[in-house]
Amino acid sequence: MNVVELAKVAKAREMCASGGLDLLRRERGIGVREMAAAVASEYGQPVAPSTVSRWARGERRPSGGLAVALYAALETL
């Protein structure tokens, strides 16, 4: 993982921990299922809506490729 990707991982994880992901998702009118589909599209593998919900509530944080995919999905939505 390069420096740019590591920065994206850190930003995505911070958004989840601070509740910023849920706030941003709601402000943009994006549902949990829609967010999961966008992350899955970036990641190349299925992502469950319940996983995104846990991230949004700050219960869990994505790691590695999932965090990069979350960051990329947020840039496009």
Secondary structure, 3 states (H helix, E strand, C coil): CCHHHHHHHHHHHHHHHHCHHHHHHHHCCCCHHHHHHHHHHHHCCCCCHHHHHHHHCCCCCCCHHHHHHHHHHHHHC
